[in-house]
Amino acid sequence: MTLIDVKEVFNTCEYPFYKEVMLNSGTMTCTIYSTHSDFKKQINIPLLNFDQAVHYISLNIIQLRSYEMIHKELSEDLD
């Protein structure tokens, strides 16, 4: 996969927020981050095929969104 493929994977997941992409042989390392909280996580994605990359990123985005929801609820409780 190329960097263009990686961009397409993230667009397919409807989550364009990533940085520090490095492509190694068969793996992509990047950082996903939240625009609503302090969540930031470096992930290693096996690039066996497009669908598997989408699946793996989707799982990490679910984790990110869960963190955002918890962070929002906690900040609302403090107000």
A tleap script that builds the chain and sets N, CA, C and O, in Angstrom:
source leaprc.protein.ff14SB
mol = sequence {
  NMET THR LEU ILE ASP VAL LYS GLU VAL PHE
  ASN THR CYS GLU TYR PRO PHE TYR LYS GLU
  VAL MET LEU ASN SER GLY THR MET THR CYS
  THR ILE TYR SER THR HIE SER ASP PHE LYS
  LYS GLN ILE ASN ILE PRO LEU LEU ASN PHE
  ASP GLN ALA VAL HIE TYR ILE SER LEU ASN
  ILE ILE GLN LEU ARG SER TYR GLU MET ILE
  HIE LYS GLU LEU SER GLU ASP LEU CASP
}
set mol.1.N position { 0.842 -1.182 0.000 }
set mol.1.CA position { 0.000 0.000 0.000 }
set mol.1.C position { 0.891 1.251 0.000 }
set mol.1.O position { 2.023 1.232 0.483 }
set mol.2.N position { 0.350 2.319 -0.549 }
set mol.2.CA position { 1.085 3.579 -0.623 }
set mol.2.C position { 0.444 4.589 0.330 }
set mol.2.O position { -0.568 4.295 0.966 }
set mol.3.N position { 1.033 5.770 0.425 }
set mol.3.CA position { 0.451 6.823 1.254 }
set mol.3.C position { -0.925 7.237 0.741 }
set mol.3.O position { -1.792 7.618 1.527 }
set mol.4.N position { -1.127 7.166 -0.558 }
set mol.4.CA position { -2.454 7.478 -1.122 }
set mol.4.C position { -3.460 6.453 -0.633 }
set mol.4.O position { -4.587 6.813 -0.292 }
set mol.5.N position { -3.077 5.183 -0.591 }
set mol.5.CA position { -3.962 4.133 -0.072 }
set mol.5.C position { -4.282 4.376 1.390 }
set mol.5.O position { -5.423 4.193 1.814 }
set mol.6.N position { -3.291 4.784 2.163 }
set mol.6.CA position { -3.487 5.056 3.590 }
set mol.6.C position { -4.500 6.179 3.763 }
set mol.6.O position { -5.400 6.086 4.598 }
set mol.7.N position { -4.353 7.234 2.980 }
set mol.7.CA position { -5.309 8.344 3.038 }
set mol.7.C position { -6.715 7.849 2.725 }
set mol.7.O position { -7.674 8.245 3.386 }
set mol.8.N position { -6.841 6.997 1.736 }
set mol.8.CA position { -8.144 6.453 1.361 }
set mol.8.C position { -8.729 5.579 2.465 }
set mol.8.O position { -9.941 5.591 2.683 }
set mol.9.N position { -7.887 4.824 3.160 }
set mol.9.CA position { -8.353 4.006 4.286 }
set mol.9.C position { -8.971 4.908 5.353 }
set mol.9.O position { -10.064 4.631 5.847 }
set mol.10.N position { -8.277 5.979 5.705 }
set mol.10.CA position { -8.803 6.895 6.722 }
set mol.10.C position { -10.060 7.600 6.238 }
set mol.10.O position { -10.984 7.807 7.026 }
set mol.11.N position { -10.122 7.972 4.969 }
set mol.11.CA position { -11.337 8.589 4.436 }
set mol.11.C position { -12.505 7.618 4.440 }
set mol.11.O position { -13.646 8.015 4.679 }
set mol.12.N position { -12.231 6.362 4.180 }
set mol.12.CA position { -13.275 5.343 4.234 }
set mol.12.C position { -13.834 5.228 5.651 }
set mol.12.O position { -15.028 4.997 5.839 }
set mol.13.N position { -12.969 5.388 6.632 }
set mol.13.CA position { -13.388 5.335 8.041 }
set mol.13.C position { -14.011 6.661 8.498 }
set mol.13.O position { -14.459 6.781 9.638 }
set mol.14.N position { -14.035 7.649 7.605 }
set mol.14.CA position { -14.574 8.973 7.912 }
set mol.14.C position { -13.856 9.602 9.101 }
set mol.14.O position { -14.470 10.252 9.947 }
set mol.15.N position { -12.550 9.396 9.146 }
set mol.15.CA position { -11.752 9.971 10.225 }
set mol.15.C position { -10.421 10.446 9.663 }
set mol.15.O position { -9.458 9.681 9.619 }
set mol.16.N position { -10.358 11.698 9.235 }
set mol.16.CA position { -9.130 12.180 8.577 }
set mol.16.C position { -8.048 12.686 9.524 }
set mol.16.O position { -7.086 13.306 9.071 }
set mol.17.N position { -8.179 12.438 10.835 }
set mol.17.CA position { -7.247 13.013 11.807 }
set mol.17.C position { -6.148 12.020 12.185 }
set mol.17.O position { -6.312 11.210 13.098 }
set mol.18.N position { -5.050 12.095 11.482 }
set mol.18.CA position { -3.895 11.262 11.788 }
set mol.18.C position { -2.647 12.024 11.379 }
set mol.18.O position { -2.710 12.955 10.577 }
set mol.19.N position { -1.515 11.624 11.935 }
set mol.19.CA position { -0.253 12.292 11.602 }
set mol.19.C position { 0.898 11.329 11.823 }
set mol.19.O position { 0.712 10.222 12.328 }
set mol.20.N position { 2.074 11.760 11.443 }
set mol.20.CA position { 3.309 11.000 11.639 }
set mol.20.C position { 3.241 9.605 11.020 }
set mol.20.O position { 3.540 8.610 11.679 }
set mol.21.N position { 2.849 9.544 9.766 }
set mol.21.CA position { 2.718 8.260 9.077 }
set mol.21.C position { 4.082 7.769 8.610 }
set mol.21.O position { 4.854 8.502 7.992 }
set mol.22.N position { 4.352 6.511 8.924 }
set mol.22.CA position { 5.568 5.853 8.444 }
set mol.22.C position { 5.163 4.503 7.865 }
set mol.22.O position { 4.505 3.705 8.531 }
set mol.23.N position { 5.556 4.260 6.640 }
set mol.23.CA position { 5.285 2.972 6.006 }
set mol.23.C position { 6.536 2.113 6.066 }
set mol.23.O position { 7.603 2.504 5.593 }
set mol.24.N position { 6.385 0.949 6.651 }
set mol.24.CA position { 7.462 -0.043 6.671 }
set mol.24.C position { 7.002 -1.201 5.811 }
set mol.24.O position { 5.908 -1.150 5.249 }
set mol.25.N position { 7.780 -2.206 5.696 }
set mol.25.CA position { 7.368 -3.348 4.889 }
set mol.25.C position { 6.188 -4.058 5.561 }
set mol.25.O position { 6.354 -4.761 6.558 }
set mol.26.N position { 5.019 -3.865 5.004 }
set mol.26.CA position { 3.827 -4.544 5.496 }
set mol.26.C position { 3.147 -3.909 6.692 }
set mol.26.O position { 2.164 -4.459 7.189 }
set mol.27.N position { 3.627 -2.779 7.172 }
set mol.27.CA position { 3.040 -2.134 8.344 }
set mol.27.C position { 3.043 -0.620 8.179 }
set mol.27.O position { 3.941 -0.046 7.564 }
set mol.28.N position { 2.030 0.004 8.735 }
set mol.28.CA position { 1.991 1.456 8.791 }
set mol.28.C position { 1.935 1.862 10.252 }
set mol.28.O position { 1.152 1.307 11.024 }
set mol.29.N position { 2.748 2.813 10.632 }
set mol.29.CA position { 2.708 3.370 11.976 }
set mol.29.C position { 2.239 4.805 11.844 }
set mol.29.O position { 2.753 5.558 11.017 }
set mol.30.N position { 1.268 5.183 12.655 }
set mol.30.CA position { 0.812 6.565 12.639 }
set mol.30.C position { 0.206 6.898 14.002 }
set mol.30.O position { 0.030 6.026 14.852 }
set mol.31.N position { -0.103 8.153 14.184 }
set mol.31.CA position { -0.730 8.609 15.414 }
set mol.31.C position { -2.125 9.102 15.071 }
set mol.31.O position { -2.293 9.971 14.215 }
set mol.32.N position { -3.127 8.542 15.744 }
set mol.32.CA position { -4.474 9.090 15.606 }
set mol.32.C position { -4.704 9.983 16.816 }
set mol.32.O position { -4.170 9.737 17.897 }
set mol.33.N position { -5.494 11.006 16.621 }
set mol.33.CA position { -5.721 11.937 17.721 }
set mol.33.C position { -7.135 12.489 17.662 }
set mol.33.O position { -7.799 12.450 16.626 }
set mol.34.N position { -7.566 12.992 18.774 }
set mol.34.CA position { -8.893 13.560 18.908 }
set mol.34.C position { -8.825 15.068 18.752 }
set mol.34.O position { -7.877 15.708 19.207 }
set mol.35.N position { -9.821 15.621 18.114 }
set mol.35.CA position { -9.932 17.080 18.031 }
set mol.35.C position { -10.786 17.627 19.163 }
set mol.35.O position { -10.972 18.839 19.273 }
set mol.36.N position { -11.315 16.727 20.017 }
set mol.36.CA position { -12.208 17.134 21.108 }
set mol.36.C position { -11.662 16.827 22.496 }
set mol.36.O position { -12.250 17.230 23.500 }
set mol.37.N position { -10.555 16.125 22.554 }
set mol.37.CA position { -9.986 15.770 23.855 }
set mol.37.C position { -8.475 15.631 23.703 }
set mol.37.O position { -7.907 15.942 22.656 }
set mol.38.N position { -7.843 15.161 24.766 }
set mol.38.CA position { -6.390 14.999 24.727 }
set mol.38.C position { -5.956 13.606 24.262 }
set mol.38.O position { -4.784 13.251 24.391 }
set mol.39.N position { -6.880 12.824 23.727 }
set mol.39.CA position { -6.564 11.471 23.274 }
set mol.39.C position { -5.585 11.516 22.104 }
set mol.39.O position { -5.766 12.259 21.139 }
set mol.40.N position { -4.551 10.702 22.222 }
set mol.40.CA position { -3.543 10.569 21.173 }
set mol.40.C position { -2.956 9.173 21.318 }
set mol.40.O position { -2.555 8.778 22.412 }
set mol.41.N position { -2.905 8.423 20.221 }
set mol.41.CA position { -2.426 7.047 20.306 }
set mol.41.C position { -1.659 6.681 19.040 }
set mol.41.O position { -2.112 6.919 17.921 }
set mol.42.N position { -0.496 6.099 19.252 }
set mol.42.CA position { 0.271 5.601 18.121 }
set mol.42.C position { -0.215 4.185 17.832 }
set mol.42.O position { -0.316 3.354 18.735 }
set mol.43.N position { -0.512 3.925 16.568 }
set mol.43.CA position { -0.996 2.604 16.184 }
set mol.43.C position { -0.118 2.029 15.077 }
set mol.43.O position { 0.458 2.759 14.270 }
set mol.44.N position { -0.033 0.710 15.063 }
set mol.44.CA position { 0.667 -0.026 14.015 }
set mol.44.C position { -0.381 -0.842 13.273 }
set mol.44.O position { -1.046 -1.700 13.854 }
set mol.45.N position { -0.516 -0.565 11.995 }
set mol.45.CA position { -1.558 -1.203 11.192 }
set mol.45.C position { -0.917 -2.159 10.195 }
set mol.45.O position { -0.095 -1.751 9.374 }
set mol.46.N position { -1.294 -3.430 10.270 }
set mol.46.CA position { -0.797 -4.360 9.255 }
set mol.46.C position { -1.463 -4.046 7.918 }
set mol.46.O position { -2.687 -3.946 7.836 }
set mol.47.N position { -0.667 -3.893 6.892 }
set mol.47.CA position { -1.207 -3.516 5.583 }
set mol.47.C position { -1.298 -4.723 4.657 }
set mol.47.O position { -0.736 -4.737 3.562 }
set mol.48.N position { -2.015 -5.725 5.125 }
set mol.48.CA position { -2.172 -6.918 4.307 }
set mol.48.C position { -3.109 -6.643 3.136 }
set mol.48.O position { -2.839 -7.035 2.001 }
set mol.49.N position { -4.211 -5.963 3.430 }
set mol.49.CA position { -5.097 -5.520 2.361 }
set mol.49.C position { -5.953 -4.355 2.863 }
set mol.49.O position { -5.972 -4.055 4.056 }
set mol.50.N position { -6.639 -3.722 1.960 }
set mol.50.CA position { -7.395 -2.513 2.250 }
set mol.50.C position { -8.464 -2.758 3.316 }
set mol.50.O position { -8.572 -1.983 4.266 }
set mol.51.N position { -9.245 -3.812 3.173 }
set mol.51.CA position { -10.340 -4.090 4.111 }
set mol.51.C position { -9.833 -4.336 5.527 }
set mol.51.O position { -10.445 -3.872 6.489 }
set mol.52.N position { -8.741 -5.048 5.666 }
set mol.52.CA position { -8.189 -5.295 6.992 }
set mol.52.C position { -7.664 -4.007 7.621 }
set mol.52.O position { -7.797 -3.808 8.828 }
set mol.53.N position { -7.075 -3.140 6.818 }
set mol.53.CA position { -6.603 -1.855 7.331 }
set mol.53.C position { -7.779 -1.008 7.809 }
set mol.53.O position { -7.701 -0.384 8.867 }
set mol.54.N position { -8.868 -0.982 7.039 }
set mol.54.CA position { -10.078 -0.255 7.435 }
set mol.54.C position { -10.620 -0.815 8.741 }
set mol.54.O position { -10.987 -0.053 9.635 }
set mol.55.N position { -10.677 -2.130 8.862 }
set mol.55.CA position { -11.186 -2.768 10.073 }
set mol.55.C position { -10.332 -2.384 11.295 }
set mol.55.O position { -10.872 -2.028 12.343 }
set mol.56.N position { -9.047 -2.456 11.161 }
set mol.56.CA position { -8.154 -2.155 12.270 }
set mol.56.C position { -8.266 -0.690 12.697 }
set mol.56.O position { -8.333 -0.387 13.888 }
set mol.57.N position { -8.285 0.208 11.721 }
set mol.57.CA position { -8.432 1.631 12.049 }
set mol.57.C position { -9.794 1.893 12.678 }
set mol.57.O position { -9.894 2.684 13.616 }
set mol.58.N position { -10.832 1.254 12.185 }
set mol.58.CA position { -12.181 1.423 12.750 }
set mol.58.C position { -12.215 1.035 14.220 }
set mol.58.O position { -12.840 1.726 15.024 }
set mol.59.N position { -11.559 -0.046 14.580 }
set mol.59.CA position { -11.505 -0.462 15.985 }
set mol.59.C position { -10.824 0.597 16.848 }
set mol.59.O position { -11.275 0.882 17.957 }
set mol.60.N position { -9.760 1.167 16.349 }
set mol.60.CA position { -9.052 2.206 17.098 }
set mol.60.C position { -9.865 3.492 17.182 }
set mol.60.O position { -9.791 4.203 18.184 }
set mol.61.N position { -10.630 3.798 16.157 }
set mol.61.CA position { -11.488 4.983 16.191 }
set mol.61.C position { -12.621 4.791 17.186 }
set mol.61.O position { -13.020 5.745 17.853 }
set mol.62.N position { -13.143 3.587 17.299 }
set mol.62.CA position { -14.165 3.296 18.312 }
set mol.62.C position { -13.590 3.556 19.704 }
set mol.62.O position { -14.259 4.145 20.552 }
set mol.63.N position { -12.374 3.126 19.936 }
set mol.63.CA position { -11.722 3.380 21.222 }
set mol.63.C position { -11.562 4.883 21.457 }
set mol.63.O position { -11.816 5.372 22.558 }
set mol.64.N position { -11.147 5.601 20.436 }
set mol.64.CA position { -10.980 7.049 20.539 }
set mol.64.C position { -12.315 7.720 20.848 }
set mol.64.O position { -12.385 8.569 21.736 }
set mol.65.N position { -13.364 7.354 20.134 }
set mol.65.CA position { -14.690 7.961 20.351 }
set mol.65.C position { -15.216 7.644 21.755 }
set mol.65.O position { -15.862 8.486 22.380 }
set mol.66.N position { -14.945 6.451 22.245 }
set mol.66.CA position { -15.356 6.093 23.610 }
set mol.66.C position { -14.661 6.986 24.622 }
set mol.66.O position { -15.279 7.465 25.573 }
set mol.67.N position { -13.379 7.204 24.408 }
set mol.67.CA position { -12.623 8.100 25.296 }
set mol.67.C position { -13.218 9.501 25.251 }
set mol.67.O position { -13.367 10.147 26.288 }
set mol.68.N position { -13.559 9.974 24.051 }
set mol.68.CA position { -14.150 11.305 23.917 }
set mol.68.C position { -15.468 11.416 24.676 }
set mol.68.O position { -15.734 12.423 25.332 }
set mol.69.N position { -16.289 10.374 24.581 }
set mol.69.CA position { -17.574 10.393 25.285 }
set mol.69.C position { -17.380 10.450 26.797 }
set mol.69.O position { -18.058 11.211 27.487 }
set mol.70.N position { -16.463 9.653 27.301 }
set mol.70.CA position { -16.181 9.651 28.738 }
set mol.70.C position { -15.633 11.009 29.163 }
set mol.70.O position { -16.034 11.550 30.193 }
set mol.71.N position { -14.724 11.553 28.374 }
set mol.71.CA position { -14.136 12.854 28.678 }
set mol.71.C position { -15.231 13.933 28.694 }
set mol.71.O position { -15.232 14.797 29.571 }
set mol.72.N position { -16.138 13.887 27.751 }
set mol.72.CA position { -17.226 14.874 27.694 }
set mol.72.C position { -18.142 14.752 28.903 }
set mol.72.O position { -18.511 15.760 29.506 }
set mol.73.N position { -18.511 13.525 29.264 }
set mol.73.CA position { -19.384 13.309 30.422 }
set mol.73.C position { -18.718 13.800 31.704 }
set mol.73.O position { -19.367 14.427 32.541 }
set mol.74.N position { -17.440 13.520 31.858 }
set mol.74.CA position { -16.731 13.960 33.054 }
set mol.74.C position { -16.652 15.497 33.125 }
set mol.74.O position { -16.811 16.086 34.195 }
set mol.75.N position { -16.408 16.121 31.993 }
set mol.75.CA position { -16.310 17.577 32.001 }
set mol.75.C position { -17.682 18.217 32.248 }
set mol.75.O position { -17.759 19.289 32.848 }
set mol.76.N position { -18.752 17.581 31.798 }
set mol.76.CA position { -20.102 18.087 32.061 }
set mol.76.C position { -20.455 17.938 33.533 }
set mol.76.O position { -21.132 18.794 34.103 }
set mol.77.N position { -19.998 16.854 34.145 }
set mol.77.CA position { -20.262 16.639 35.576 }
set mol.77.C position { -19.561 17.683 36.436 }
set mol.77.O position { -20.050 18.045 37.506 }
set mol.78.N position { -18.407 18.167 35.962 }
set mol.78.CA position { -17.663 19.162 36.716 }
set mol.78.C position { -18.258 20.559 36.594 }
set mol.78.O position { -17.991 21.429 37.423 }
set mol.79.N position { -19.056 20.768 35.568 }
set mol.79.CA position { -19.667 22.091 35.375 }
set mol.79.C position { -20.861 22.325 36.253 }
set mol.79.O position { -21.470 23.393 36.195 }
savepdb mol mol.pdb
quit
